[in-house]
């Protein structure tokens, strides 16, 4: 996925109120930008870090600029969670993600129950239906990508929906899109949200598939490149 050509780099001054960040540009100007990430951004919101921001052509926006990525520990980290589904869809269409076999259709934003939607419904050429939820992962520690970076009741609710669909005979899966290249495997962040981690293990035992794919992140483009092992514990090498 190519990023807008008019992006600018700057230095992160602070991230606050969840959806705002102050950035200093090379000319010394300071901007308040939209931060499209509801998580804690642990490990990718340190003041003084280089950032990349993009400008919207929507004149009605209060904050025209958007935080796209942050550079920490020598790597660019994608923090714009609104781009994650596009990245995974692109990877599905290009065959980079082939875990579900050839696909005949990809339907986004599917309502599965009252007040609950999942990111995609995949129709396979073999005739099967797979419900897919996508999660953005920006946190990594000691080479392990971790999700979530804050307690997520919504994420746990999605897992219950997927278990219900798996019990009804449908395919059900979660893909974690790791938007940084310094992680060689993925695990649930049990220290941050033990309930979510326990629910992942419970759902895995009831037919929900868990996959992790790593993206190459740079100021010009973000591209899903490869599958990395999914582990039920960050301390275990027993991964799939």
C-alpha positions as CSV (number, residue, x, y, z in Angstrom):
1,X,0.0,0.0,0.0
2,X,1.6,3.3,-1.1
3,X,1.4,6.2,1.2
4,X,0.4,9.7,0.1
5,X,3.3,11.5,-1.6
6,X,2.9,14.7,0.4
7,X,3.8,13.1,3.7
8,X,6.1,15.0,6.0
9,X,8.5,13.9,8.7
10,X,8.8,15.5,12.1
11,X,9.5,14.9,15.8
12,X,6.9,13.7,18.2
13,X,6.4,16.2,21.1
14,X,3.6,14.3,22.9
15,X,0.6,12.1,22.3
16,X,-2.4,12.9,24.5
17,X,-6.2,12.5,24.8
18,X,-5.9,9.3,22.9
19,X,-6.5,10.8,19.5
20,X,-4.2,13.8,19.4
21,X,-0.4,14.3,19.0
22,X,1.8,17.4,18.8
23,X,4.6,17.2,16.2
24,X,7.4,19.6,15.4
25,X,8.4,19.9,11.7
26,X,11.8,20.5,10.3
27,X,11.2,24.2,10.0
28,X,10.4,24.5,13.7
29,X,6.6,24.7,13.2
30,X,4.5,22.7,15.7
31,X,1.3,21.0,14.6
32,X,-1.5,19.2,16.4
33,X,-2.3,16.1,14.4
34,X,-5.0,13.4,14.5
35,X,-3.7,10.2,16.1
36,X,-5.8,7.3,14.6
37,X,-5.0,4.8,17.3
38,X,-7.2,4.0,20.4
39,X,-4.6,1.9,22.1
40,X,-1.9,3.0,24.6
41,X,0.8,3.1,21.8
42,X,3.2,1.6,24.3
43,X,6.7,1.5,22.8
44,X,5.8,3.8,19.9
45,X,4.9,7.2,21.5
46,X,8.1,8.3,23.1
47,X,8.6,12.1,22.9
48,X,11.5,12.9,20.6
49,X,10.8,10.0,18.2
50,X,10.8,10.7,14.5
51,X,7.3,10.5,12.9
52,X,5.6,10.5,9.6
53,X,2.4,12.5,9.1
54,X,0.0,12.7,6.1
55,X,-2.4,15.5,5.1
56,X,-6.0,15.0,4.4
57,X,-7.8,16.9,1.6
58,X,-11.0,17.0,3.7
59,X,-11.4,20.7,4.4
60,X,-13.9,20.0,7.2
61,X,-11.4,18.3,9.4
62,X,-10.3,20.2,12.5
63,X,-6.9,18.6,12.3
64,X,-5.9,18.1,8.6
65,X,-2.7,16.1,9.4
66,X,-2.7,12.4,10.6
67,X,0.0,10.5,12.4
68,X,1.0,7.5,10.2
69,X,4.1,6.0,11.8
70,X,6.6,6.4,14.5
71,X,10.3,5.4,14.5
72,X,11.6,3.8,17.7
73,X,14.4,1.4,18.4
74,X,15.6,1.9,14.8
75,X,12.4,0.7,13.1
76,X,9.4,2.4,11.6
77,X,6.1,1.3,13.3
78,X,2.7,1.7,11.6
79,X,0.3,3.2,14.1
80,X,-2.6,4.2,11.7
81,X,-5.1,1.5,12.6
82,X,-7.4,2.7,9.9
83,X,-5.0,1.3,7.3
84,X,-4.8,-2.2,8.7
85,X,-7.8,-3.7,6.9
86,X,-6.6,-2.3,3.6
87,X,-3.2,-3.9,4.1
88,X,-4.8,-7.3,4.9
89,X,-7.2,-7.1,2.0
90,X,-4.4,-6.2,-0.4
91,X,-2.4,-9.2,0.9
92,X,-5.4,-11.5,0.5
93,X,-6.0,-10.3,-3.0
94,X,-2.3,-10.6,-4.0
95,X,-2.0,-14.1,-2.6
96,X,0.5,-13.1,0.1
97,X,-2.0,-14.5,2.6
98,X,-3.0,-17.9,1.3
99,X,-4.2,-19.7,4.4
100,X,-7.8,-19.9,3.2
101,X,-7.1,-21.1,-0.3
102,X,-8.3,-19.3,-3.4
103,X,-11.0,-16.8,-2.7
104,X,-14.1,-15.9,-4.8
105,X,-15.1,-12.8,-2.8
106,X,-14.0,-10.6,0.1
107,X,-16.8,-8.8,1.8
108,X,-15.9,-6.1,4.3
109,X,-17.6,-4.9,7.5
110,X,-20.0,-7.8,8.0
111,X,-22.8,-7.7,10.7
112,X,-22.8,-11.0,12.6
113,X,-25.2,-10.1,15.4
114,X,-27.0,-7.2,16.9
115,X,-24.4,-4.4,17.5
116,X,-21.5,-6.5,16.4
117,X,-19.5,-6.6,13.1
118,X,-16.4,-8.4,12.0
119,X,-13.9,-7.1,9.5
120,X,-14.4,-9.5,6.6
121,X,-16.4,-12.4,5.3
122,X,-14.3,-14.5,2.9
123,X,-16.0,-16.8,0.3
124,X,-13.6,-19.5,-0.8
125,X,-13.6,-21.2,-4.2
126,X,-14.2,-24.5,-2.5
127,X,-17.5,-23.2,-1.2
128,X,-16.6,-22.5,2.4
129,X,-17.2,-19.2,4.3
130,X,-14.7,-17.8,6.6
131,X,-15.3,-14.9,9.0
132,X,-12.2,-12.9,9.6
133,X,-11.3,-10.3,12.2
134,X,-8.1,-8.2,11.8
135,X,-6.1,-6.6,14.6
136,X,-3.2,-4.1,14.2
137,X,-0.1,-4.8,16.3
138,X,2.4,-2.1,17.0
139,X,3.9,-3.4,20.2
140,X,7.0,-5.6,20.3
141,X,9.3,-6.6,23.1
142,X,12.4,-8.8,22.9
143,X,11.5,-9.8,19.3
144,X,7.9,-10.8,20.2
145,X,5.0,-8.9,18.7
146,X,2.3,-8.4,21.4
147,X,-1.4,-7.6,21.3
148,X,-3.2,-5.8,22.8
149,X,-1.2,-2.8,24.1
150,X,-4.1,-1.9,26.4
151,X,-7.1,-3.8,27.8
152,X,-9.6,-4.5,25.0
153,X,-13.1,-5.5,25.9
154,X,-14.1,-5.1,22.2
155,X,-11.4,-7.5,21.1
156,X,-12.6,-10.1,23.6
157,X,-16.2,-9.7,22.4
158,X,-15.0,-10.4,18.8
159,X,-13.5,-13.7,19.9
160,X,-16.8,-14.8,21.4
161,X,-18.5,-14.0,18.1
162,X,-15.9,-16.0,16.2
163,X,-16.3,-19.0,18.5
164,X,-20.1,-18.9,18.0
165,X,-19.6,-18.8,14.2
166,X,-17.1,-21.7,14.4
167,X,-19.6,-23.8,16.4
168,X,-22.2,-23.1,13.6
169,X,-19.9,-24.7,11.0
170,X,-18.2,-21.6,9.5
171,X,-14.5,-20.9,9.3
172,X,-13.4,-18.3,11.9
173,X,-10.0,-16.6,12.1
174,X,-8.1,-13.7,13.4
175,X,-5.1,-12.1,11.7
176,X,-2.7,-9.9,13.6
177,X,-1.0,-7.4,11.3
178,X,2.4,-6.7,12.8
179,X,3.4,-3.3,11.5
180,X,7.1,-3.4,12.4
181,X,9.9,-5.7,11.2
182,X,11.8,-6.3,14.5
183,X,9.5,-9.2,15.7
184,X,10.0,-12.8,14.7
185,X,6.9,-14.3,16.3
186,X,3.6,-13.2,17.9
187,X,1.9,-13.8,21.2
188,X,-1.1,-12.4,23.2
189,X,0.0,-9.8,25.7
190,X,-1.1,-11.6,28.8
191,X,0.7,-9.2,31.2
192,X,-1.4,-6.3,29.7
193,X,-4.8,-8.0,29.3
194,X,-4.9,-11.5,30.9
195,X,-8.6,-11.8,30.1
196,X,-8.0,-11.3,26.4
197,X,-5.1,-13.8,26.4
198,X,-7.1,-16.4,28.2
199,X,-10.0,-15.9,25.7
200,X,-7.5,-16.4,22.8
201,X,-6.5,-19.7,24.2
202,X,-10.1,-20.7,24.8
203,X,-11.1,-19.7,21.3
204,X,-8.1,-21.5,19.7
205,X,-9.4,-24.7,21.4
206,X,-12.8,-24.2,19.8
207,X,-11.9,-23.9,16.2
208,X,-10.8,-20.3,15.7
209,X,-7.6,-19.9,13.7
210,X,-5.0,-17.4,14.8
211,X,-2.5,-16.0,12.3
212,X,0.2,-13.3,12.4
213,X,1.6,-11.5,9.4
214,X,4.5,-9.0,9.5
215,X,4.5,-5.9,7.3
216,X,7.4,-4.0,5.9
217,X,6.9,-0.4,7.0
218,X,8.8,2.6,5.5
219,X,7.8,6.2,4.7
220,X,6.9,5.4,1.1
221,X,4.7,2.3,1.6
222,X,3.5,-0.4,3.9
223,X,3.4,-3.9,2.6
224,X,2.4,-7.2,4.3
225,X,5.4,-9.5,3.5
226,X,5.4,-12.7,5.5
227,X,3.7,-15.0,8.0
228,X,5.4,-15.3,11.4
229,X,4.7,-17.9,14.1
230,X,1.8,-17.4,16.4
231,X,2.4,-18.5,20.0
232,X,-0.1,-18.7,22.9
233,X,2.6,-17.4,25.3
234,X,5.4,-14.9,24.7
235,X,7.7,-17.2,26.8
236,X,7.0,-20.3,24.7
237,X,8.6,-21.4,21.5
238,X,5.7,-23.9,21.0
239,X,4.1,-21.9,18.1
240,X,2.2,-22.6,14.9
